Amino acid sequence: MNTGSDEPGEVAVAADKAKADRKEAGQEAARGDGGGLGSRAPEFVKARRLLHLSWQVGVFVVGLAVVAAGIVMLPLPGPGWVVIFGGLAIWATEFVWAQLVLRWTKRKVTEAAQRALDPEVRRRNITLTVIGLVIVAALVGIYVWKFGLVMPWKIKEQ
């Protein structure tokens, strides 16, 4: 392991500092700064086991309804993916697994946005779009030249 120094004590100091940083992060999460994982239910709900379980079932059912609506919107008109991620955000208010999935998704979307802003990638995307539009325009031109401005379902056998 290369720590950048030959001093034996520096590794232990770095490990102690990392442990202290993790402990501080845990204390911030316990204070409810929004960075921690776990239930965000009100304290009086968390204090009663049956009420908390009912709360979790309610959050799950509402999140499931929103996710199902998003899945229905995928083939139909509507913002399907946005609604699905909204349902995931509802689940993330109560369930750790949903919080982890949402964090992973946010990280991947941010990485994709950064890649899309890369000038080389933008040039490639613009080039591919122009090529695709030229191909579509050529196909439409061939169709109009051969059949005229007639809808495909009204073409008679020639």
Backbone as JSON Lines, residues from 0, in Angstrom:
{"i":0,"aa":"M","n":[0.86,-1.17,0.0],"ca":[0.0,0.0,0.0],"c":[0.9,1.22,0.0]}
{"i":1,"aa":"N","n":[0.64,2.13,-0.92],"ca":[1.42,3.35,-1.03],"c":[0.61,4.5,-0.47]}
{"i":2,"aa":"T","n":[1.06,5.03,0.66],"ca":[0.34,6.15,1.28],"c":[1.01,7.48,0.99]}
{"i":3,"aa":"G","n":[2.09,7.46,0.24],"ca":[2.79,8.7,-0.08],"c":[3.82,9.06,0.95]}
{"i":4,"aa":"S","n":[4.02,8.23,1.96],"ca":[4.99,8.51,3.0],"c":[5.52,7.19,3.55]}
{"i":5,"aa":"D","n":[6.73,7.25,4.09],"ca":[7.3,6.06,4.72],"c":[7.07,6.05,6.22]}
{"i":6,"aa":"E","n":[6.4,7.07,6.74],"ca":[6.16,7.15,8.16],"c":[5.06,6.17,8.56]}
{"i":7,"aa":"P","n":[5.31,5.28,9.54],"ca":[4.31,4.28,9.91],"c":[3.09,4.86,10.62]}
{"i":8,"aa":"G","n":[3.23,5.98,11.29],"ca":[2.12,6.54,12.06],"c":[1.06,7.22,11.21]}
{"i":9,"aa":"E","n":[1.4,7.59,9.97],"ca":[0.46,8.34,9.14],"c":[-0.73,7.5,8.71]}
{"i":10,"aa":"V","n":[-0.54,6.21,8.51],"ca":[-1.64,5.33,8.11],"c":[-2.67,5.26,9.24]}
{"i":11,"aa":"A","n":[-2.19,5.13,10.47],"ca":[-3.1,5.05,11.61],"c":[-3.85,6.36,11.8]}
{"i":12,"aa":"V","n":[-3.18,7.5,11.57],"ca":[-3.83,8.79,11.71],"c":[-4.92,8.93,10.65]}
{"i":13,"aa":"A","n":[-4.63,8.5,9.42],"ca":[-5.62,8.58,8.35],"c":[-6.81,7.67,8.65]}
{"i":14,"aa":"A","n":[-6.55,6.49,9.2],"ca":[-7.63,5.56,9.53],"c":[-8.5,6.15,10.65]}
{"i":15,"aa":"D","n":[-7.85,6.76,11.67],"ca":[-8.6,7.39,12.76],"c":[-9.44,8.55,12.25]}
{"i":16,"aa":"K","n":[-8.88,9.33,11.32],"ca":[-9.62,10.46,10.76],"c":[-10.83,9.96,9.96]}
{"i":17,"aa":"A","n":[-10.66,8.89,9.19],"ca":[-11.78,8.34,8.42],"c":[-12.87,7.82,9.35]}
{"i":18,"aa":"K","n":[-12.44,7.16,10.45],"ca":[-13.41,6.65,11.42],"c":[-14.17,7.81,12.07]}
{"i":19,"aa":"A","n":[-13.48,8.91,12.38],"ca":[-14.12,10.07,12.98],"c":[-15.09,10.72,12.0]}
{"i":20,"aa":"D","n":[-14.71,10.76,10.7],"ca":[-15.6,11.32,9.69],"c":[-16.87,10.5,9.57]}
{"i":21,"aa":"R","n":[-16.74,9.16,9.62],"ca":[-17.92,8.29,9.53],"c":[-18.81,8.5,10.75]}
{"i":22,"aa":"K","n":[-18.18,8.68,11.93],"ca":[-18.95,8.88,13.15],"c":[-19.72,10.2,13.08]}
{"i":23,"aa":"E","n":[-19.08,11.27,12.57],"ca":[-19.75,12.55,12.43],"c":[-20.9,12.44,11.44]}
{"i":24,"aa":"A","n":[-20.69,11.7,10.35],"ca":[-21.76,11.53,9.36],"c":[-22.94,10.79,9.98]}
{"i":25,"aa":"G","n":[-22.65,9.81,10.83],"ca":[-23.71,9.08,11.52],"c":[-24.48,9.97,12.46]}
{"i":26,"aa":"Q","n":[-23.77,10.89,13.14],"ca":[-24.45,11.81,14.04],"c":[-25.34,12.78,13.26]}
{"i":27,"aa":"E","n":[-24.86,13.23,12.07],"ca":[-25.68,14.1,11.24],"c":[-26.94,13.37,10.79]}
{"i":28,"aa":"A","n":[-26.79,12.11,10.44],"ca":[-27.94,11.32,10.0],"c":[-28.93,11.14,11.14]}
{"i":29,"aa":"A","n":[-28.42,10.95,12.34],"ca":[-29.29,10.76,13.49],"c":[-30.06,12.04,13.82]}
{"i":30,"aa":"R","n":[-29.46,13.18,13.51],"ca":[-30.14,14.45,13.77],"c":[-31.25,14.7,12.76]}
{"i":31,"aa":"G","n":[-31.27,13.95,11.66],"ca":[-32.33,14.12,10.67],"c":[-32.03,15.19,9.65]}
{"i":32,"aa":"D","n":[-30.76,15.34,9.29],"ca":[-30.39,16.33,8.28],"c":[-30.78,15.88,6.88]}
{"i":33,"aa":"G","n":[-31.36,14.72,6.73],"ca":[-31.78,14.24,5.43],"c":[-30.73,13.37,4.74]}
{"i":34,"aa":"G","n":[-29.55,13.27,5.3],"ca":[-28.5,12.49,4.66],"c":[-28.54,11.02,5.04]}
{"i":35,"aa":"G","n":[-29.23,10.67,6.12],"ca":[-29.22,9.3,6.58],"c":[-30.27,8.45,5.9]}
{"i":36,"aa":"L","n":[-30.12,7.16,6.08],"ca":[-31.06,6.22,5.53],"c":[-32.08,5.85,6.59]}
{"i":37,"aa":"G","n":[-33.24,5.44,6.16],"ca":[-34.24,4.97,7.11],"c":[-35.54,5.74,6.99]}
{"i":38,"aa":"S","n":[-36.44,5.44,7.89],"ca":[-37.78,6.0,7.86],"c":[-37.78,7.49,8.16]}
{"i":39,"aa":"R","n":[-38.61,8.21,7.43],"ca":[-38.8,9.64,7.69],"c":[-40.18,9.9,8.27]}
{"i":40,"aa":"A","n":[-40.76,8.87,8.85],"ca":[-42.08,9.02,9.47],"c":[-41.95,9.9,10.71]}
{"i":41,"aa":"P","n":[-43.04,10.58,11.08],"ca":[-43.0,11.39,12.31],"c":[-42.66,10.53,13.53]}
{"i":42,"aa":"E","n":[-42.09,11.16,14.53],"ca":[-41.63,10.44,15.72],"c":[-42.77,9.72,16.44]}
{"i":43,"aa":"F","n":[-43.96,10.34,16.52],"ca":[-45.04,9.66,17.23],"c":[-45.49,8.41,16.49]}
{"i":44,"aa":"V","n":[-45.29,8.37,15.16],"ca":[-45.62,7.17,14.39],"c":[-44.57,6.09,14.63]}
{"i":45,"aa":"K","n":[-43.31,6.49,14.65],"ca":[-42.23,5.52,14.87],"c":[-42.29,4.92,16.27]}
{"i":46,"aa":"A","n":[-42.83,5.67,17.22],"ca":[-42.86,5.22,18.61],"c":[-43.84,4.06,18.82]}
{"i":47,"aa":"R","n":[-44.84,3.94,17.96],"ca":[-45.85,2.87,18.1],"c":[-45.68,1.88,16.95]}
{"i":48,"aa":"R","n":[-45.35,0.65,17.29],"ca":[-45.01,-0.37,16.29],"c":[-46.14,-0.6,15.3]}
{"i":49,"aa":"L","n":[-47.36,-0.77,15.77],"ca":[-48.48,-1.05,14.89],"c":[-48.78,0.14,13.98]}
{"i":50,"aa":"L","n":[-48.68,1.34,14.53],"ca":[-48.91,2.54,13.73],"c":[-47.82,2.7,12.67]}
{"i":51,"aa":"H","n":[-46.58,2.39,13.06],"ca":[-45.48,2.5,12.1],"c":[-45.63,1.48,10.98]}
{"i":52,"aa":"L","n":[-46.03,0.27,11.32],"ca":[-46.26,-0.75,10.3],"c":[-47.39,-0.32,9.36]}
{"i":53,"aa":"S","n":[-48.45,0.24,9.91],"ca":[-49.55,0.74,9.08],"c":[-49.07,1.87,8.18]}
{"i":54,"aa":"W","n":[-48.24,2.73,8.72],"ca":[-47.67,3.83,7.95],"c":[-46.85,3.28,6.78]}
{"i":55,"aa":"Q","n":[-46.02,2.28,7.04],"ca":[-45.2,1.69,5.99],"c":[-46.06,1.03,4.91]}
{"i":56,"aa":"V","n":[-47.11,0.33,5.33],"ca":[-48.02,-0.29,4.35],"c":[-48.67,0.8,3.49]}
{"i":57,"aa":"G","n":[-49.1,1.89,4.11],"ca":[-49.7,2.98,3.37],"c":[-48.74,3.6,2.37]}
{"i":58,"aa":"V","n":[-47.51,3.85,2.81],"ca":[-46.5,4.42,1.91],"c":[-46.23,3.45,0.76]}
{"i":59,"aa":"F","n":[-46.15,2.16,1.06],"ca":[-45.89,1.18,0.02],"c":[-47.03,1.15,-1.0]}
{"i":60,"aa":"V","n":[-48.27,1.18,-0.52],"ca":[-49.42,1.12,-1.43],"c":[-49.48,2.38,-2.31]}
{"i":61,"aa":"V","n":[-49.27,3.54,-1.72],"ca":[-49.29,4.78,-2.51],"c":[-48.15,4.77,-3.53]}
{"i":62,"aa":"G","n":[-46.95,4.38,-3.11],"ca":[-45.82,4.3,-4.04],"c":[-46.07,3.3,-5.14]}
{"i":63,"aa":"L","n":[-46.68,2.16,-4.8],"ca":[-46.99,1.13,-5.8],"c":[-47.99,1.67,-6.82]}
{"i":64,"aa":"A","n":[-48.99,2.42,-6.37],"ca":[-49.98,2.99,-7.28],"c":[-49.32,3.98,-8.24]}
{"i":65,"aa":"V","n":[-48.41,4.79,-7.72],"ca":[-47.72,5.77,-8.57],"c":[-46.81,5.06,-9.57]}
{"i":66,"aa":"V","n":[-46.07,4.06,-9.11],"ca":[-45.2,3.3,-10.02],"c":[-46.03,2.59,-11.09]}
{"i":67,"aa":"A","n":[-47.15,2.0,-10.7],"ca":[-48.02,1.31,-11.67],"c":[-48.55,2.31,-12.7]}
{"i":68,"aa":"A","n":[-48.94,3.5,-12.25],"ca":[-49.4,4.53,-13.19],"c":[-48.28,4.91,-14.16]}
{"i":69,"aa":"G","n":[-47.06,4.99,-13.66],"ca":[-45.91,5.3,-14.53],"c":[-45.66,4.2,-15.55]}
{"i":70,"aa":"I","n":[-45.82,2.94,-15.12],"ca":[-45.62,1.82,-16.05],"c":[-46.7,1.86,-17.13]}
{"i":71,"aa":"V","n":[-47.92,2.21,-16.75],"ca":[-49.0,2.32,-17.74],"c":[-48.68,3.45,-18.72]}
{"i":72,"aa":"M","n":[-48.06,4.53,-18.22],"ca":[-47.75,5.68,-19.08],"c":[-46.58,5.43,-20.03]}
{"i":73,"aa":"L","n":[-45.82,4.37,-19.82],"ca":[-44.69,4.13,-20.73],"c":[-45.16,3.95,-22.18]}
{"i":74,"aa":"P","n":[-46.11,3.05,-22.46],"ca":[-46.56,2.95,-23.86],"c":[-47.6,4.0,-24.23]}
{"i":75,"aa":"L","n":[-48.28,4.58,-23.26],"ca":[-49.3,5.59,-23.51],"c":[-48.7,6.99,-23.36]}
{"i":76,"aa":"P","n":[-49.42,8.0,-23.82],"ca":[-48.9,9.36,-23.64],"c":[-48.81,9.73,-22.16]}
{"i":77,"aa":"G","n":[-47.73,10.32,-21.81],"ca":[-47.54,10.74,-20.42],"c":[-46.09,10.58,-20.01]}
{"i":78,"aa":"P","n":[-45.71,11.22,-18.94],"ca":[-44.31,11.17,-18.47],"c":[-44.05,9.91,-17.64]}
{"i":79,"aa":"G","n":[-44.01,8.76,-18.28],"ca":[-43.9,7.48,-17.58],"c":[-42.72,7.38,-16.65]}
{"i":80,"aa":"W","n":[-41.51,7.66,-17.14],"ca":[-40.32,7.5,-16.31],"c":[-40.32,8.49,-15.15]}
{"i":81,"aa":"V","n":[-40.78,9.69,-15.39],"ca":[-40.83,10.69,-14.31],"c":[-41.76,10.22,-13.2]}
{"i":82,"aa":"V","n":[-42.91,9.66,-13.58],"ca":[-43.87,9.18,-12.6],"c":[-43.31,7.97,-11.85]}
{"i":83,"aa":"I","n":[-42.61,7.08,-12.57],"ca":[-42.0,5.91,-11.91],"c":[-40.97,6.37,-10.87]}
{"i":84,"aa":"F","n":[-40.14,7.34,-11.24],"ca":[-39.15,7.83,-10.28],"c":[-39.83,8.59,-9.14]}
{"i":85,"aa":"G","n":[-40.97,9.21,-9.41],"ca":[-41.75,9.84,-8.33],"c":[-42.24,8.8,-7.34]}
{"i":86,"aa":"G","n":[-42.73,7.67,-7.84],"ca":[-43.15,6.57,-6.96],"c":[-41.99,6.01,-6.17]}
{"i":87,"aa":"L","n":[-40.84,5.92,-6.81],"ca":[-39.64,5.46,-6.11],"c":[-39.26,6.45,-5.0]}
{"i":88,"aa":"A","n":[-39.44,7.74,-5.26],"ca":[-39.15,8.75,-4.24],"c":[-40.13,8.63,-3.07]}
{"i":89,"aa":"I","n":[-41.38,8.28,-3.36],"ca":[-42.35,8.06,-2.28],"c":[-41.9,6.88,-1.43]}
{"i":90,"aa":"W","n":[-41.49,5.79,-2.07],"ca":[-41.0,4.63,-1.33],"c":[-39.75,4.99,-0.53]}
{"i":91,"aa":"A","n":[-38.91,5.87,-1.09],"ca":[-37.65,6.22,-0.43],"c":[-37.87,7.0,0.87]}
{"i":92,"aa":"T","n":[-39.07,7.53,1.07],"ca":[-39.32,8.21,2.34],"c":[-39.41,7.22,3.49]}
{"i":93,"aa":"E","n":[-39.57,5.93,3.17],"ca":[-39.78,4.95,4.23],"c":[-38.85,3.74,4.17]}
{"i":94,"aa":"F","n":[-38.38,3.37,2.98],"ca":[-37.64,2.13,2.82],"c":[-36.21,2.4,2.38]}
{"i":95,"aa":"V","n":[-35.26,1.75,3.06],"ca":[-33.84,1.95,2.78],"c":[-33.49,1.47,1.38]}
{"i":96,"aa":"W","n":[-34.04,0.33,0.95],"ca":[-33.71,-0.2,-0.38],"c":[-34.09,0.81,-1.46]}
{"i":97,"aa":"A","n":[-35.21,1.5,-1.29],"ca":[-35.63,2.49,-2.28],"c":[-34.72,3.71,-2.23]}
{"i":98,"aa":"Q","n":[-34.24,4.08,-1.05],"ca":[-33.31,5.19,-0.94],"c":[-32.02,4.88,-1.67]}
{"i":99,"aa":"L","n":[-31.55,3.64,-1.52],"ca":[-30.31,3.24,-2.2],"c":[-30.5,3.2,-3.71]}
{"i":100,"aa":"V","n":[-31.62,2.69,-4.18],"ca":[-31.9,2.66,-5.61],"c":[-32.02,4.07,-6.16]}
{"i":101,"aa":"L","n":[-32.66,4.96,-5.42],"ca":[-32.82,6.34,-5.85],"c":[-31.47,7.06,-5.91]}
{"i":102,"aa":"R","n":[-30.62,6.82,-4.93],"ca":[-29.27,7.42,-4.95],"c":[-28.48,6.92,-6.15]}
{"i":103,"aa":"W","n":[-28.56,5.6,-6.42],"ca":[-27.85,5.01,-7.56],"c":[-28.37,5.63,-8.85]}
{"i":104,"aa":"T","n":[-29.69,5.78,-8.96],"ca":[-30.29,6.35,-10.16],"c":[-29.86,7.8,-10.35]}
{"i":105,"aa":"K","n":[-29.87,8.58,-9.28],"ca":[-29.44,9.97,-9.38],"c":[-27.99,10.06,-9.83]}
{"i":106,"aa":"R","n":[-27.15,9.19,-9.28],"ca":[-25.74,9.19,-9.66],"c":[-25.58,8.86,-11.14]}
{"i":107,"aa":"K","n":[-26.3,7.85,-11.63],"ca":[-26.2,7.45,-13.03],"c":[-26.72,8.54,-13.96]}
{"i":108,"aa":"V","n":[-27.82,9.2,-13.58],"ca":[-28.37,10.27,-14.41],"c":[-27.39,11.44,-14.47]}
{"i":109,"aa":"T","n":[-26.78,11.76,-13.34],"ca":[-25.8,12.84,-13.31],"c":[-24.59,12.51,-14.18]}
{"i":110,"aa":"E","n":[-24.12,11.26,-14.1],"ca":[-23.0,10.85,-14.94],"c":[-23.37,10.92,-16.41]}
{"i":111,"aa":"A","n":[-24.57,10.49,-16.77],"ca":[-25.01,10.54,-18.17],"c":[-25.12,11.98,-18.65]}
{"i":112,"aa":"A","n":[-25.6,12.88,-17.79],"ca":[-25.7,14.29,-18.17],"c":[-24.32,14.88,-18.4]}
{"i":113,"aa":"Q","n":[-23.36,14.51,-17.55],"ca":[-21.99,15.0,-17.73],"c":[-21.38,14.47,-19.03]}
{"i":114,"aa":"R","n":[-21.64,13.2,-19.33],"ca":[-21.13,12.62,-20.59],"c":[-21.78,13.3,-21.78]}
{"i":115,"aa":"A","n":[-23.07,13.62,-21.67],"ca":[-23.77,14.26,-22.79],"c":[-23.25,15.67,-23.05]}
{"i":116,"aa":"L","n":[-22.7,16.32,-22.03],"ca":[-22.16,17.67,-22.2],"c":[-20.75,17.66,-22.79]}
{"i":117,"aa":"D","n":[-20.15,16.49,-22.89],"ca":[-18.82,16.37,-23.47],"c":[-18.9,16.79,-24.94]}
{"i":118,"aa":"P","n":[-18.06,17.74,-25.39],"ca":[-18.15,18.24,-26.77],"c":[-18.02,17.14,-27.83]}
{"i":119,"aa":"E","n":[-17.18,16.17,-27.58],"ca":[-16.99,15.09,-28.54],"c":[-18.28,14.27,-28.69]}
{"i":120,"aa":"V","n":[-18.91,13.97,-27.57],"ca":[-20.16,13.2,-27.6],"c":[-21.27,14.03,-28.26]}
{"i":121,"aa":"R","n":[-21.32,15.31,-27.96],"ca":[-22.34,16.18,-28.59],"c":[-22.16,16.23,-30.09]}
{"i":122,"aa":"R","n":[-20.92,16.36,-30.56],"ca":[-20.65,16.37,-32.0],"c":[-21.11,15.07,-32.64]}
{"i":123,"aa":"R","n":[-20.81,13.94,-31.98],"ca":[-21.22,12.64,-32.51],"c":[-22.74,12.54,-32.57]}
{"i":124,"aa":"N","n":[-23.42,12.97,-31.51],"ca":[-24.88,12.9,-31.48],"c":[-25.51,13.79,-32.54]}
{"i":125,"aa":"I","n":[-24.96,14.98,-32.73],"ca":[-25.49,15.88,-33.77],"c":[-25.26,15.28,-35.15]}
{"i":126,"aa":"T","n":[-24.09,14.7,-35.37],"ca":[-23.79,14.06,-36.66],"c":[-24.75,12.91,-36.93]}
{"i":127,"aa":"L","n":[-24.96,12.04,-35.95],"ca":[-25.89,10.92,-36.13],"c":[-27.32,11.4,-36.36]}
{"i":128,"aa":"T","n":[-27.72,12.45,-35.68],"ca":[-29.07,13.0,-35.89],"c":[-29.22,13.54,-37.3]}
{"i":129,"aa":"V","n":[-28.23,14.27,-37.78],"ca":[-28.3,14.82,-39.14],"c":[-28.34,13.68,-40.17]}
{"i":130,"aa":"I","n":[-27.52,12.66,-39.98],"ca":[-27.54,11.52,-40.9],"c":[-28.91,10.84,-40.89]}
{"i":131,"aa":"G","n":[-29.48,10.64,-39.71],"ca":[-30.81,10.05,-39.62],"c":[-31.87,10.89,-40.3]}
{"i":132,"aa":"L","n":[-31.82,12.21,-40.12],"ca":[-32.78,13.09,-40.77],"c":[-32.63,13.08,-42.29]}
{"i":133,"aa":"V","n":[-31.4,13.0,-42.78],"ca":[-31.17,12.92,-44.22],"c":[-31.75,11.63,-44.78]}
{"i":134,"aa":"I","n":[-31.56,10.52,-44.07],"ca":[-32.12,9.23,-44.52],"c":[-33.65,9.29,-44.54]}
{"i":135,"aa":"V","n":[-34.25,9.82,-43.49],"ca":[-35.71,9.94,-43.44],"c":[-36.21,10.85,-44.55]}
{"i":136,"aa":"A","n":[-35.54,11.97,-44.79],"ca":[-35.95,12.89,-45.86],"c":[-35.84,12.21,-47.23]}
{"i":137,"aa":"A","n":[-34.79,11.41,-47.42],"ca":[-34.64,10.69,-48.69],"c":[-35.76,9.67,-48.87]}
{"i":138,"aa":"L","n":[-36.12,8.94,-47.81],"ca":[-37.2,7.97,-47.91],"c":[-38.54,8.65,-48.19]}
{"i":139,"aa":"V","n":[-38.81,9.77,-47.53],"ca":[-40.04,10.52,-47.77],"c":[-40.04,11.04,-49.21]}
{"i":140,"aa":"G","n":[-38.92,11.53,-49.68],"ca":[-38.82,12.01,-51.07],"c":[-39.08,10.91,-52.08]}
{"i":141,"aa":"I","n":[-38.53,9.73,-51.85],"ca":[-38.77,8.59,-52.75],"c":[-40.24,8.22,-52.74]}
{"i":142,"aa":"Y","n":[-40.86,8.21,-51.56],"ca":[-42.27,7.86,-51.44],"c":[-43.14,8.87,-52.2]}
{"i":143,"aa":"V","n":[-42.87,10.16,-52.01],"ca":[-43.66,11.2,-52.67],"c":[-43.44,11.13,-54.18]}
{"i":144,"aa":"W","n":[-42.22,10.88,-54.63],"ca":[-41.93,10.78,-56.07],"c":[-42.67,9.61,-56.7]}
{"i":145,"aa":"K","n":[-42.74,8.48,-55.98],"ca":[-43.36,7.27,-56.53],"c":[-44.88,7.32,-56.44]}
{"i":146,"aa":"F","n":[-45.45,7.77,-55.3],"ca":[-46.89,7.68,-55.08],"c":[-47.59,9.04,-55.03]}
{"i":147,"aa":"G","n":[-46.86,10.11,-54.89],"ca":[-47.49,11.41,-54.72],"c":[-47.86,11.62,-53.26]}
{"i":148,"aa":"L","n":[-48.66,12.63,-52.99],"ca":[-49.05,12.93,-51.62],"c":[-50.31,12.15,-51.25]}
{"i":149,"aa":"V","n":[-50.17,10.83,-51.19],"ca":[-51.29,9.95,-50.86],"c":[-50.89,9.16,-49.61]}
{"i":150,"aa":"M","n":[-51.85,9.0,-48.73],"ca":[-51.58,8.22,-47.52],"c":[-51.36,6.75,-47.91]}
{"i":151,"aa":"P","n":[-50.49,6.04,-47.17],"ca":[-50.16,4.66,-47.54],"c":[-51.38,3.74,-47.6]}
{"i":152,"aa":"W","n":[-52.4,3.95,-46.77],"ca":[-53.54,3.06,-46.77],"c":[-54.51,3.35,-47.91]}
{"i":153,"aa":"K","n":[-54.26,4.41,-48.67],"ca":[-55.13,4.73,-49.81],"c":[-54.45,4.45,-51.14]}
{"i":154,"aa":"I","n":[-53.3,3.82,-51.12],"ca":[-52.59,3.52,-52.37],"c":[-53.26,2.33,-53.05]}
{"i":155,"aa":"K","n":[-53.55,2.5,-54.34],"ca":[-54.15,1.41,-55.1],"c":[-53.02,0.61,-55.75]}
{"i":156,"aa":"E","n":[-53.31,-0.62,-56.04],"ca":[-52.31,-1.48,-56.68],"c":[-51.93,-0.89,-58.03]}
{"i":157,"aa":"Q","n":[-50.65,-0.85,-58.32],"ca":[-50.18,-0.28,-59.59],"c":[-49.43,-1.29,-60.38]}
